[in-house]
Amino acid sequence: MMTQAQGMESSRALPTRWLEVRVTVIDNDLIVTSRGLQAIKLRGTYVVTGKSPTPPKNKQIYVLQGEKQVLLRIPNNSRSIPVLDALLPLQP
């Protein structure tokens, strides 16, 4: 799927604006690859660790954890939302 991602860390190591990335789900991992050179620092393998309880209008925000923390922004009408919800850790 093509979507938007943003680095969560405030350092200059990760981009802090939304960039277009390609996400592939393999088993329980998400493989993030960049579409252009700007998002190259977001590349990597991640797991879904959370979801925003109050996302912006018509969007869903997922928190990904790998070597770095990344936010994934997905439209509400995306077919990938049930897949990402299934990858969320179970709540106690």
C-alpha positions in Angstrom: 0.0 0.0 0.0 1.1 3.6 -0.5 0.6 5.9 2.5 2.1 8.7 4.5 4.7 8.2 7.2 6.6 10.6 9.6 9.4 10.1 12.0 8.4 10.5 15.7 11.7 11.5 17.1 12.5 15.2 17.4 16.1 14.9 16.3 17.2 15.6 12.8 17.8 11.9 12.3 14.3 11.4 11.0 12.0 13.5 8.8 9.3 15.3 10.8 6.9 16.0 7.9 4.6 13.5 6.2 6.3 11.7 3.4 5.0 9.1 0.9 6.1 5.5 1.6 5.3 2.0 0.4 4.3 -0.4 3.2 4.2 -4.2 2.7 2.8 -6.6 5.4 4.8 -9.8 5.7 3.7 -12.1 8.6 3.5 -9.7 11.6 6.0 -7.3 10.3 5.6 -4.1 8.1 8.3 -3.4 5.6 8.6 0.3 4.9 10.3 1.4 1.7 10.7 5.0 0.5 9.2 6.2 -2.7 11.8 9.0 -3.0 15.1 10.0 -1.5 13.5 12.2 1.2 11.9 9.2 3.0 15.0 7.1 2.8 15.6 7.3 6.6 12.2 5.8 7.3 13.1 2.5 5.5 13.1 -0.6 7.7 11.1 -3.4 9.3 8.5 -2.4 11.9 5.8 -3.8 14.1 2.5 -2.1 14.9 2.6 -1.0 18.6 -0.4 1.3 18.8 -3.1 3.4 17.3 -4.1 7.0 18.0 -7.3 7.2 20.1 -8.1 10.6 18.7 -6.9 10.7 15.0 -7.5 13.6 12.7 -10.7 13.8 10.7 -11.0 11.0 8.1 -7.6 9.5 9.0 -6.2 6.7 11.2 -2.7 7.0 12.8 -0.7 4.0 13.7 2.5 3.9 15.7 5.3 1.6 14.4 8.3 0.4 16.3 11.5 -0.8 14.8 15.0 0.7 15.0 13.1 4.0 15.1 9.5 5.0 15.9 7.4 6.0 13.0 3.8 7.3 12.6 1.7 5.9 9.7 -1.3 8.0 8.5 -4.0 6.1 6.6 -7.4 7.3 5.2 -10.5 5.9 6.9 -11.7 4.2 3.7 -8.4 2.2 3.2 -8.7 -1.6 3.0 -5.5 -1.9 5.0 -7.1 -0.7 8.3 -8.5 -4.2 9.2 -5.1 -5.7 8.5 -3.2 -3.2 10.7 -5.8 -3.5 13.4 -5.2 -7.3 13.5 -1.5 -6.6 14.0 -2.1 -4.4 17.0 -0.9 -6.0 20.3 -3.7 -7.4 22.5 -4.8 -5.1 25.3 -4.7 -6.5 28.8 
